[in-house]
Amino acid sequence: MFAKAFRIKSNTAVKGSDRRKLRADVAATFPTLSAEQLSEVVLNKEELNVIKLYTHKGEAVTVYANSRNPVLFEMEKMLYPTVYTLWAHPDLLPAFTTWLPVLHKLVGGADLMLPGVVVPSSGLPQIDRGTLCAITLVGNRAPVAIGIATMSTMEMLSAGMKGKGFTVLHTYMDQLWSFGDKTCPPTIVSLEGEPGTEHAEEEEQDDKRDKGKVSENSLPVDPSLSTDIGNVSLNETIESAEVGENEEPSENTATETIEDGNLDVPQELEDSRSPQEQMDALLHQSFFHALKCKVKKSELPLLTSTFLRNYMYSCCPEGKLIDVKKSSYKKFSKFLQSMQQQKILQVKELSKGVESIVDVDWRHDSIRSFVVPEIAASESPAQDSKAADGEQMYHPPEIIPLYGISSKMAPLFQESGYKKGSTLSSSEVRSAVISYVKINELVDETNKNFVKVNPILCDCLLNKSEQDEISKLKWDDLLSRCLNQLQPFHQVTFAGQEPIVRKGNIDPIDITIAQRSSNKKVTIIKNLELYGLDPQAIANILQQKVQASATVTTLPGIKDRAQVQIQGNQINHLAKLLLEDYQIHRKYIQGLEKAPKIGRKK
């Protein structure tokens, strides 16, 4: 299901009432969880987000994720745990075991066939058809996949362990796993009587004898998953676990993965330092990189949470993830306290319970001596040129209009594999419409610039007054009518971040002029956050440029949105800042026409 990239529709925080409902649903779905375990799955206070997405096949899925990893996903009102959750609670689901080479097939999107299931001496778990099960590897109880059983245990044995055993929903190393911190499965010792325990001593001796050698049939995955399988022929296992004629060759051939090297051994294993020391080093590197290349003087004071989320995370090397809890500091506030003791920066509590960075000593030896990593330097030469002043090059977001399929328009897109609720770009809409016209042979034979209107096109695109009058449409008219009938969405992509899809058209940056007491005018700017701009930073820059008072106030009734208010009509200065310095397109700015005419006095 998650073998290919998915499209995120929305990502929002879970409210308190929804969190309680989710906890109740999890308790009902997994009754074996104790109250303590339940609070570990659905945390009481830690941030929890609900992410609505569409898989590459158009399936609607809801994912629940904490600050680090996805913990649950919901499809057709059924809850399923992710591998991250199963690693913390390995006994949550009945488990079936397979061989290491079969894992590659599961990651590629294949289902688990019964010849690839290992039958332990104690027998298979007793399950019914449709039961949700975990899939583990020989020698390690940490689940690497979850799937739904297509047969009961009795039916599996009656079929001679042949045929499809499990419809796989989610695996280690798929796109849902990649959405988390990409940690490897832990090593959980197999229970007595399970596969892999009978020959433990032999395996240990074989591991020593084969150390430094790579078997032709082995996959370069995490060592916690690796185990010698004794006298069993891997070629025979792979052959018996074939997943059917419909599977693509790339999913069937284990040797292709070996040659491509898709599943590399994590670099962390090569580091002799402890995980805590590695996280401390990563924190320091990202911290000094952010101060040297990202933070502007004009942005101070800067919320510590904003500094971590928007600056340090973006400076984290590719393939790594900052997790302060895994460092020796445990809390980000303690880390900043340590930096403050070294007189690198100054942190103050400007409002109750909210800390901000109020000053940075860019001349400090630690910042000046820090060498920006070569990859980051090559990617951001403009930022390096401003490093001395602690400035950053702003990159405007990429904004793409999308179109959502309503129930009325669904029949037109059904043949292209899209469902109600799918979001498409204009090019995808065009391709789907052209495909529909060609499949149904609707191009007019006498004039190919026209398309014949069949009943579905009539219901989708024509008004009631037009349905008896129009029998043909021009291609341009057909496509424009189609776009107008679809629901507007938009996708915003900030540099180095996942795309965000929102309903409706994006609100422009709104600039208005208001009149206050004594006939004084003020300039009000809204919706800066939608374009990745910090209202406080904009207020500070304008205040310095025009030498006028500027304030930032929260918009009533709108969460996480603020407006900037500055004395006088400052639209000319604001236009230069947004259009030239930040390179935001004019169509996304509303109110520039209210700028005062230069050279005239009123």
Secondary structure as a PSIPRED ss2 file (coil, helix, strand):
# PSIPRED VFORMAT (PSIPRED V4.0)

   1 M C   1.000  0.000  0.000
   2 F C   1.000  0.000  0.000
   3 A C   1.000  0.000  0.000
   4 K C   1.000  0.000  0.000
   5 A C   1.000  0.000  0.000
   6 F C   1.000  0.000  0.000
   7 R E   0.000  0.000  1.000
   8 I E   0.000  0.000  1.000
   9 K E   0.000  0.000  1.000
  10 S E   0.000  0.000  1.000
  11 N E   0.000  0.000  1.000
  12 T E   0.000  0.000  1.000
  13 A E   0.000  0.000  1.000
  14 V C   1.000  0.000  0.000
  15 K C   1.000  0.000  0.000
  16 G H   0.000  1.000  0.000
  17 S H   0.000  1.000  0.000
  18 D H   0.000  1.000  0.000
  19 R H   0.000  1.000  0.000
  20 R H   0.000  1.000  0.000
  21 K H   0.000  1.000  0.000
  22 L H   0.000  1.000  0.000
  23 R H   0.000  1.000  0.000
  24 A H   0.000  1.000  0.000
  25 D H   0.000  1.000  0.000
  26 V H   0.000  1.000  0.000
  27 A H   0.000  1.000  0.000
  28 A H   0.000  1.000  0.000
  29 T H   0.000  1.000  0.000
  30 F C   1.000  0.000  0.000
  31 P C   1.000  0.000  0.000
  32 T C   1.000  0.000  0.000
  33 L C   1.000  0.000  0.000
  34 S C   1.000  0.000  0.000
  35 A H   0.000  1.000  0.000
  36 E H   0.000  1.000  0.000
  37 Q H   0.000  1.000  0.000
  38 L H   0.000  1.000  0.000
  39 S H   0.000  1.000  0.000
  40 E H   0.000  1.000  0.000
  41 V H   0.000  1.000  0.000
  42 V C   1.000  0.000  0.000
  43 L C   1.000  0.000  0.000
  44 N C   1.000  0.000  0.000
  45 K C   1.000  0.000  0.000
  46 E C   1.000  0.000  0.000
  47 E C   1.000  0.000  0.000
  48 L C   1.000  0.000  0.000
  49 N E   0.000  0.000  1.000
  50 V E   0.000  0.000  1.000
  51 I E   0.000  0.000  1.000
  52 K E   0.000  0.000  1.000
  53 L E   0.000  0.000  1.000
  54 Y E   0.000  0.000  1.000
  55 T C   1.000  0.000  0.000
  56 H C   1.000  0.000  0.000
  57 K C   1.000  0.000  0.000
  58 G C   1.000  0.000  0.000
  59 E C   1.000  0.000  0.000
  60 A E   0.000  0.000  1.000
  61 V E   0.000  0.000  1.000
  62 T E   0.000  0.000  1.000
  63 V E   0.000  0.000  1.000
  64 Y E   0.000  0.000  1.000
  65 A E   0.000  0.000  1.000
  66 N C   1.000  0.000  0.000
  67 S C   1.000  0.000  0.000
  68 R C   1.000  0.000  0.000
  69 N C   1.000  0.000  0.000
  70 P E   0.000  0.000  1.000
  71 V E   0.000  0.000  1.000
  72 L E   0.000  0.000  1.000
  73 F E   0.000  0.000  1.000
  74 E E   0.000  0.000  1.000
  75 M E   0.000  0.000  1.000
  76 E C   1.000  0.000  0.000
  77 K C   1.000  0.000  0.000
  78 M E   0.000  0.000  1.000
  79 L E   0.000  0.000  1.000
  80 Y E   0.000  0.000  1.000
  81 P E   0.000  0.000  1.000
  82 T C   1.000  0.000  0.000
  83 V H   0.000  1.000  0.000
  84 Y H   0.000  1.000  0.000
  85 T H   0.000  1.000  0.000
  86 L H   0.000  1.000  0.000
  87 W H   0.000  1.000  0.000
  88 A H   0.000  1.000  0.000
  89 H C   1.000  0.000  0.000
  90 P C   1.000  0.000  0.000
  91 D C   1.000  0.000  0.000
  92 L C   1.000  0.000  0.000
  93 L C   1.000  0.000  0.000
  94 P C   1.000  0.000  0.000
  95 A E   0.000  0.000  1.000
  96 F E   0.000  0.000  1.000
  97 T E   0.000  0.000  1.000
  98 T E   0.000  0.000  1.000
  99 W C   1.000  0.000  0.000
 100 L H   0.000  1.000  0.000
 101 P H   0.000  1.000  0.000
 102 V H   0.000  1.000  0.000
 103 L H   0.000  1.000  0.000
 104 H H   0.000  1.000  0.000
 105 K H   0.000  1.000  0.000
 106 L H   0.000  1.000  0.000
 107 V H   0.000  1.000  0.000
 108 G C   1.000  0.000  0.000
 109 G C   1.000  0.000  0.000
 110 A C   1.000  0.000  0.000
 111 D C   1.000  0.000  0.000
 112 L E   0.000  0.000  1.000
 113 M E   0.000  0.000  1.000
 114 L H   0.000  1.000  0.000
 115 P H   0.000  1.000  0.000
 116 G H   0.000  1.000  0.000
 117 V E   0.000  0.000  1.000
 118 V E   0.000  0.000  1.000
 119 V C   1.000  0.000  0.000
 120 P C   1.000  0.000  0.000
 121 S C   1.000  0.000  0.000
 122 S C   1.000  0.000  0.000
 123 G C   1.000  0.000  0.000
 124 L C   1.000  0.000  0.000
 125 P C   1.000  0.000  0.000
 126 Q C   1.000  0.000  0.000
 127 I C   1.000  0.000  0.000
 128 D C   1.000  0.000  0.000
 129 R C   1.000  0.000  0.000
 130 G C   1.000  0.000  0.000
 131 T C   1.000  0.000  0.000
 132 L E   0.000  0.000  1.000
 133 C E   0.000  0.000  1.000
 134 A E   0.000  0.000  1.000
 135 I E   0.000  0.000  1.000
 136 T E   0.000  0.000  1.000
 137 L E   0.000  0.000  1.000
 138 V C   1.000  0.000  0.000
 139 G C   1.000  0.000  0.000
 140 N E   0.000  0.000  1.000
 141 R E   0.000  0.000  1.000
 142 A E   0.000  0.000  1.000
 143 P E   0.000  0.000  1.000
 144 V E   0.000  0.000  1.000
 145 A E   0.000  0.000  1.000
 146 I E   0.000  0.000  1.000
 147 G E   0.000  0.000  1.000
 148 I E   0.000  0.000  1.000
 149 A E   0.000  0.000  1.000
 150 T C   1.000  0.000  0.000
 151 M C   1.000  0.000  0.000
 152 S C   1.000  0.000  0.000
 153 T H   0.000  1.000  0.000
 154 M H   0.000  1.000  0.000
 155 E H   0.000  1.000  0.000
 156 M H   0.000  1.000  0.000
 157 L H   0.000  1.000  0.000
 158 S H   0.000  1.000  0.000
 159 A C   1.000  0.000  0.000
 160 G C   1.000  0.000  0.000
 161 M C   1.000  0.000  0.000
 162 K C   1.000  0.000  0.000
 163 G C   1.000  0.000  0.000
 164 K E   0.000  0.000  1.000
 165 G E   0.000  0.000  1.000
 166 F E   0.000  0.000  1.000
 167 T E   0.000  0.000  1.000
 168 V E   0.000  0.000  1.000
 169 L E   0.000  0.000  1.000
 170 H E   0.000  0.000  1.000
 171 T E   0.000  0.000  1.000
 172 Y C   1.000  0.000  0.000
 173 M C   1.000  0.000  0.000
 174 D C   1.000  0.000  0.000
 175 Q H   0.000  1.000  0.000
 176 L H   0.000  1.000  0.000
 177 W H   0.000  1.000  0.000
 178 S H   0.000  1.000  0.000
 179 F C   1.000  0.000  0.000
 180 G C   1.000  0.000  0.000
 181 D C   1.000  0.000  0.000
 182 K C   1.000  0.000  0.000
 183 T C   1.000  0.000  0.000
 184 C C   1.000  0.000  0.000
 185 P C   1.000  0.000  0.000
 186 P C   1.000  0.000  0.000
 187 T C   1.000  0.000  0.000
 188 I C   1.000  0.000  0.000
 189 V C   1.000  0.000  0.000
 190 S C   1.000  0.000  0.000
 191 L C   1.000  0.000  0.000
 192 E C   1.000  0.000  0.000
 193 G C   1.000  0.000  0.000
 194 E C   1.000  0.000  0.000
 195 P C   1.000  0.000  0.000
 196 G C   1.000  0.000  0.000
 197 T C   1.000  0.000  0.000
 198 E C   1.000  0.000  0.000
 199 H C   1.000  0.000  0.000
 200 A H   0.000  1.000  0.000
 201 E H   0.000  1.000  0.000
 202 E H   0.000  1.000  0.000
 203 E H   0.000  1.000  0.000
 204 E H   0.000  1.000  0.000
 205 Q H   0.000  1.000  0.000
 206 D H   0.000  1.000  0.000
 207 D H   0.000  1.000  0.000
 208 K H   0.000  1.000  0.000
 209 R H   0.000  1.000  0.000
 210 D C   1.000  0.000  0.000
 211 K C   1.000  0.000  0.000
 212 G C   1.000  0.000  0.000
 213 K C   1.000  0.000  0.000
 214 V C   1.000  0.000  0.000
 215 S C   1.000  0.000  0.000
 216 E C   1.000  0.000  0.000
 217 N C   1.000  0.000  0.000
 218 S C   1.000  0.000  0.000
 219 L C   1.000  0.000  0.000
 220 P C   1.000  0.000  0.000
 221 V C   1.000  0.000  0.000
 222 D C   1.000  0.000  0.000
 223 P H   0.000  1.000  0.000
 224 S H   0.000  1.000  0.000
 225 L H   0.000  1.000  0.000
 226 S C   1.000  0.000  0.000
 227 T C   1.000  0.000  0.000
 228 D C   1.000  0.000  0.000
 229 I C   1.000  0.000  0.000
 230 G C   1.000  0.000  0.000
 231 N C   1.000  0.000  0.000
 232 V C   1.000  0.000  0.000
 233 S C   1.000  0.000  0.000
 234 L H   0.000  1.000  0.000
 235 N H   0.000  1.000  0.000
 236 E H   0.000  1.000  0.000
 237 T H   0.000  1.000  0.000
 238 I H   0.000  1.000  0.000
 239 E H   0.000  1.000  0.000
 240 S H   0.000  1.000  0.000
 241 A C   1.000  0.000  0.000
 242 E C   1.000  0.000  0.000
 243 V C   1.000  0.000  0.000
 244 G C   1.000  0.000  0.000
 245 E C   1.000  0.000  0.000
 246 N C   1.000  0.000  0.000
 247 E C   1.000  0.000  0.000
 248 E C   1.000  0.000  0.000
 249 P H   0.000  1.000  0.000
 250 S H   0.000  1.000  0.000
 251 E H   0.000  1.000  0.000
 252 N H   0.000  1.000  0.000
 253 T C   1.000  0.000  0.000
 254 A H   0.000  1.000  0.000
 255 T H   0.000  1.000  0.000
 256 E H   0.000  1.000  0.000
 257 T H   0.000  1.000  0.000
 258 I H   0.000  1.000  0.000
 259 E H   0.000  1.000  0.000
 260 D H   0.000  1.000  0.000
 261 G C   1.000  0.000  0.000
 262 N C   1.000  0.000  0.000
 263 L C   1.000  0.000  0.000
 264 D C   1.000  0.000  0.000
 265 V C   1.000  0.000  0.000
 266 P C   1.000  0.000  0.000
 267 Q H   0.000  1.000  0.000
 268 E H   0.000  1.000  0.000
 269 L H   0.000  1.000  0.000
 270 E H   0.000  1.000  0.000
 271 D C   1.000  0.000  0.000
 272 S C   1.000  0.000  0.000
 273 R C   1.000  0.000  0.000
 274 S C   1.000  0.000  0.000
 275 P H   0.000  1.000  0.000
 276 Q H   0.000  1.000  0.000
 277 E H   0.000  1.000  0.000
 278 Q H   0.000  1.000  0.000
 279 M H   0.000  1.000  0.000
 280 D H   0.000  1.000  0.000
 281 A H   0.000  1.000  0.000
 282 L H   0.000  1.000  0.000
 283 L H   0.000  1.000  0.000
 284 H H   0.000  1.000  0.000
 285 Q H   0.000  1.000  0.000
 286 S H   0.000  1.000  0.000
 287 F H   0.000  1.000  0.000
 288 F H   0.000  1.000  0.000
 289 H H   0.000  1.000  0.000
 290 A H   0.000  1.000  0.000
 291 L H   0.000  1.000  0.000
 292 K H   0.000  1.000  0.000
 293 C H   0.000  1.000  0.000
 294 K C   1.000  0.000  0.000
 295 V C   1.000  0.000  0.000
 296 K C   1.000  0.000  0.000
 297 K H   0.000  1.000  0.000
 298 S H   0.000  1.000  0.000
 299 E H   0.000  1.000  0.000
 300 L C   1.000  0.000  0.000
 301 P C   1.000  0.000  0.000
 302 L E   0.000  0.000  1.000
 303 L E   0.000  0.000  1.000
 304 T H   0.000  1.000  0.000
 305 S H   0.000  1.000  0.000
 306 T H   0.000  1.000  0.000
 307 F H   0.000  1.000  0.000
 308 L H   0.000  1.000  0.000
 309 R H   0.000  1.000  0.000
 310 N H   0.000  1.000  0.000
 311 Y H   0.000  1.000  0.000
 312 M H   0.000  1.000  0.000
 313 Y H   0.000  1.000  0.000
 314 S H   0.000  1.000  0.000
 315 C H   0.000  1.000  0.000
 316 C C   1.000  0.000  0.000
 317 P C   1.000  0.000  0.000
 318 E C   1.000  0.000  0.000
 319 G C   1.000  0.000  0.000
 320 K C   1.000  0.000  0.000
 321 L C   1.000  0.000  0.000
 322 I C   1.000  0.000  0.000
 323 D C   1.000  0.000  0.000
 324 V H   0.000  1.000  0.000
 325 K H   0.000  1.000  0.000
 326 K H   0.000  1.000  0.000
 327 S C   1.000  0.000  0.000
 328 S C   1.000  0.000  0.000
 329 Y C   1.000  0.000  0.000
 330 K C   1.000  0.000  0.000
 331 K C   1.000  0.000  0.000
 332 F H   0.000  1.000  0.000
 333 S H   0.000  1.000  0.000
 334 K H   0.000  1.000  0.000
 335 F H   0.000  1.000  0.000
 336 L H   0.000  1.000  0.000
 337 Q H   0.000  1.000  0.000
 338 S H   0.000  1.000  0.000
 339 M H   0.000  1.000  0.000
 340 Q H   0.000  1.000  0.000
 341 Q H   0.000  1.000  0.000
 342 Q C   1.000  0.000  0.000
 343 K C   1.000  0.000  0.000
 344 I C   1.000  0.000  0.000
 345 L E   0.000  0.000  1.000
 346 Q E   0.000  0.000  1.000
 347 V E   0.000  0.000  1.000
 348 K E   0.000  0.000  1.000
 349 E E   0.000  0.000  1.000
 350 L E   0.000  0.000  1.000
 351 S E   0.000  0.000  1.000
 352 K C   1.000  0.000  0.000
 353 G C   1.000  0.000  0.000
 354 V E   0.000  0.000  1.000
 355 E E   0.000  0.000  1.000
 356 S E   0.000  0.000  1.000
 357 I E   0.000  0.000  1.000
 358 V E   0.000  0.000  1.000
 359 D E   0.000  0.000  1.000
 360 V E   0.000  0.000  1.000
 361 D C   1.000  0.000  0.000
 362 W C   1.000  0.000  0.000
 363 R C   1.000  0.000  0.000
 364 H C   1.000  0.000  0.000
 365 D H   0.000  1.000  0.000
 366 S H   0.000  1.000  0.000
 367 I H   0.000  1.000  0.000
 368 R H   0.000  1.000  0.000
 369 S H   0.000  1.000  0.000
 370 F C   1.000  0.000  0.000
 371 V C   1.000  0.000  0.000
 372 V C   1.000  0.000  0.000
 373 P C   1.000  0.000  0.000
 374 E H   0.000  1.000  0.000
 375 I H   0.000  1.000  0.000
 376 A H   0.000  1.000  0.000
 377 A H   0.000  1.000  0.000
 378 S H   0.000  1.000  0.000
 379 E H   0.000  1.000  0.000
 380 S C   1.000  0.000  0.000
 381 P H   0.000  1.000  0.000
 382 A H   0.000  1.000  0.000
 383 Q H   0.000  1.000  0.000
 384 D H   0.000  1.000  0.000
 385 S H   0.000  1.000  0.000
 386 K C   1.000  0.000  0.000
 387 A H   0.000  1.000  0.000
 388 A H   0.000  1.000  0.000
 389 D H   0.000  1.000  0.000
 390 G C   1.000  0.000  0.000
 391 E C   1.000  0.000  0.000
 392 Q C   1.000  0.000  0.000
 393 M C   1.000  0.000  0.000
 394 Y C   1.000  0.000  0.000
 395 H C   1.000  0.000  0.000
 396 P C   1.000  0.000  0.000
 397 P C   1.000  0.000  0.000
 398 E E   0.000  0.000  1.000
 399 I E   0.000  0.000  1.000
 400 I E   0.000  0.000  1.000
 401 P E   0.000  0.000  1.000
 402 L E   0.000  0.000  1.000
 403 Y E   0.000  0.000  1.000
 404 G E   0.000  0.000  1.000
 405 I C   1.000  0.000  0.000
 406 S C   1.000  0.000  0.000
 407 S C   1.000  0.000  0.000
 408 K C   1.000  0.000  0.000
 409 M C   1.000  0.000  0.000
 410 A H   0.000  1.000  0.000
 411 P H   0.000  1.000  0.000
 412 L H   0.000  1.000  0.000
 413 F H   0.000  1.000  0.000
 414 Q H   0.000  1.000  0.000
 415 E H   0.000  1.000  0.000
 416 S H   0.000  1.000  0.000
 417 G C   1.000  0.000  0.000
 418 Y C   1.000  0.000  0.000
 419 K C   1.000  0.000  0.000
 420 K C   1.000  0.000  0.000
 421 G C   1.000  0.000  0.000
 422 S C   1.000  0.000  0.000
 423 T E   0.000  0.000  1.000
 424 L E   0.000  0.000  1.000
 425 S E   0.000  0.000  1.000
 426 S H   0.000  1.000  0.000
 427 S H   0.000  1.000  0.000
 428 E H   0.000  1.000  0.000
 429 V H   0.000  1.000  0.000
 430 R H   0.000  1.000  0.000
 431 S H   0.000  1.000  0.000
 432 A H   0.000  1.000  0.000
 433 V H   0.000  1.000  0.000
 434 I H   0.000  1.000  0.000
 435 S H   0.000  1.000  0.000
 436 Y H   0.000  1.000  0.000
 437 V H   0.000  1.000  0.000
 438 K H   0.000  1.000  0.000
 439 I H   0.000  1.000  0.000
 440 N C   1.000  0.000  0.000
 441 E C   1.000  0.000  0.000
 442 L C   1.000  0.000  0.000
 443 V E   0.000  0.000  1.000
 444 D C   1.000  0.000  0.000
 445 E C   1.000  0.000  0.000
 446 T C   1.000  0.000  0.000
 447 N C   1.000  0.000  0.000
 448 K C   1.000  0.000  0.000
 449 N C   1.000  0.000  0.000
 450 F E   0.000  0.000  1.000
 451 V E   0.000  0.000  1.000
 452 K E   0.000  0.000  1.000
 453 V C   1.000  0.000  0.000
 454 N C   1.000  0.000  0.000
 455 P H   0.000  1.000  0.000
 456 I H   0.000  1.000  0.000
 457 L H   0.000  1.000  0.000
 458 C H   0.000  1.000  0.000
 459 D H   0.000  1.000  0.000
 460 C H   0.000  1.000  0.000
 461 L H   0.000  1.000  0.000
 462 L C   1.000  0.000  0.000
 463 N C   1.000  0.000  0.000
 464 K C   1.000  0.000  0.000
 465 S C   1.000  0.000  0.000
 466 E C   1.000  0.000  0.000
 467 Q C   1.000  0.000  0.000
 468 D C   1.000  0.000  0.000
 469 E C   1.000  0.000  0.000
 470 I C   1.000  0.000  0.000
 471 S C   1.000  0.000  0.000
 472 K E   0.000  0.000  1.000
 473 L E   0.000  0.000  1.000
 474 K E   0.000  0.000  1.000
 475 W H   0.000  1.000  0.000
 476 D H   0.000  1.000  0.000
 477 D H   0.000  1.000  0.000
 478 L H   0.000  1.000  0.000
 479 L H   0.000  1.000  0.000
 480 S H   0.000  1.000  0.000
 481 R H   0.000  1.000  0.000
 482 C H   0.000  1.000  0.000
 483 L H   0.000  1.000  0.000
 484 N H   0.000  1.000  0.000
 485 Q H   0.000  1.000  0.000
 486 L C   1.000  0.000  0.000
 487 Q E   0.000  0.000  1.000
 488 P E   0.000  0.000  1.000
 489 F E   0.000  0.000  1.000
 490 H E   0.000  0.000  1.000
 491 Q E   0.000  0.000  1.000
 492 V E   0.000  0.000  1.000
 493 T E   0.000  0.000  1.000
 494 F C   1.000  0.000  0.000
 495 A C   1.000  0.000  0.000
 496 G C   1.000  0.000  0.000
 497 Q C   1.000  0.000  0.000
 498 E C   1.000  0.000  0.000
 499 P C   1.000  0.000  0.000
 500 I E   0.000  0.000  1.000
 501 V E   0.000  0.000  1.000
 502 R E   0.000  0.000  1.000
 503 K E   0.000  0.000  1.000
 504 G C   1.000  0.000  0.000
 505 N C   1.000  0.000  0.000
 506 I C   1.000  0.000  0.000
 507 D C   1.000  0.000  0.000
 508 P C   1.000  0.000  0.000
 509 I E   0.000  0.000  1.000
 510 D E   0.000  0.000  1.000
 511 I E   0.000  0.000  1.000
 512 T E   0.000  0.000  1.000
 513 I E   0.000  0.000  1.000
 514 A E   0.000  0.000  1.000
 515 Q E   0.000  0.000  1.000
 516 R C   1.000  0.000  0.000
 517 S H   0.000  1.000  0.000
 518 S H   0.000  1.000  0.000
 519 N H   0.000  1.000  0.000
 520 K C   1.000  0.000  0.000
 521 K E   0.000  0.000  1.000
 522 V E   0.000  0.000  1.000
 523 T E   0.000  0.000  1.000
 524 I E   0.000  0.000  1.000
 525 I E   0.000  0.000  1.000
 526 K E   0.000  0.000  1.000
 527 N C   1.000  0.000  0.000
 528 L C   1.000  0.000  0.000
 529 E H   0.000  1.000  0.000
 530 L H   0.000  1.000  0.000
 531 Y H   0.000  1.000  0.000
 532 G C   1.000  0.000  0.000
 533 L C   1.000  0.000  0.000
 534 D C   1.000  0.000  0.000
 535 P H   0.000  1.000  0.000
 536 Q H   0.000  1.000  0.000
 537 A H   0.000  1.000  0.000
 538 I H   0.000  1.000  0.000
 539 A H   0.000  1.000  0.000
 540 N H   0.000  1.000  0.000
 541 I H   0.000  1.000  0.000
 542 L H   0.000  1.000  0.000
 543 Q H   0.000  1.000  0.000
 544 Q H   0.000  1.000  0.000
 545 K H   0.000  1.000  0.000
 546 V H   0.000  1.000  0.000
 547 Q C   1.000  0.000  0.000
 548 A C   1.000  0.000  0.000
 549 S C   1.000  0.000  0.000
 550 A E   0.000  0.000  1.000
 551 T E   0.000  0.000  1.000
 552 V E   0.000  0.000  1.000
 553 T E   0.000  0.000  1.000
 554 T E   0.000  0.000  1.000
 555 L C   1.000  0.000  0.000
 556 P C   1.000  0.000  0.000
 557 G C   1.000  0.000  0.000
 558 I C   1.000  0.000  0.000
 559 K C   1.000  0.000  0.000
 560 D C   1.000  0.000  0.000
 561 R C   1.000  0.000  0.000
 562 A E   0.000  0.000  1.000
 563 Q E   0.000  0.000  1.000
 564 V E   0.000  0.000  1.000
 565 Q E   0.000  0.000  1.000
 566 I E   0.000  0.000  1.000
 567 Q E   0.000  0.000  1.000
 568 G C   1.000  0.000  0.000
 569 N C   1.000  0.000  0.000
 570 Q C   1.000  0.000  0.000
 571 I H   0.000  1.000  0.000
 572 N H   0.000  1.000  0.000
 573 H H   0.000  1.000  0.000
 574 L H   0.000  1.000  0.000
 575 A H   0.000  1.000  0.000
 576 K H   0.000  1.000  0.000
 577 L H   0.000  1.000  0.000
 578 L H   0.000  1.000  0.000
 579 L H   0.000  1.000  0.000
 580 E H   0.000  1.000  0.000
 581 D H   0.000  1.000  0.000
 582 Y C   1.000  0.000  0.000
 583 Q C   1.000  0.000  0.000
 584 I C   1.000  0.000  0.000
 585 H C   1.000  0.000  0.000
 586 R H   0.000  1.000  0.000
 587 K H   0.000  1.000  0.000
 588 Y H   0.000  1.000  0.000
 589 I E   0.000  0.000  1.000
 590 Q E   0.000  0.000  1.000
 591 G C   1.000  0.000  0.000
 592 L H   0.000  1.000  0.000
 593 E H   0.000  1.000  0.000
 594 K H   0.000  1.000  0.000
 595 A C   1.000  0.000  0.000
 596 P C   1.000  0.000  0.000
 597 K C   1.000  0.000  0.000
 598 I C   1.000  0.000  0.000
 599 G C   1.000  0.000  0.000
 600 R C   1.000  0.000  0.000
 601 K C   1.000  0.000  0.000
 602 K C   1.000  0.000  0.000
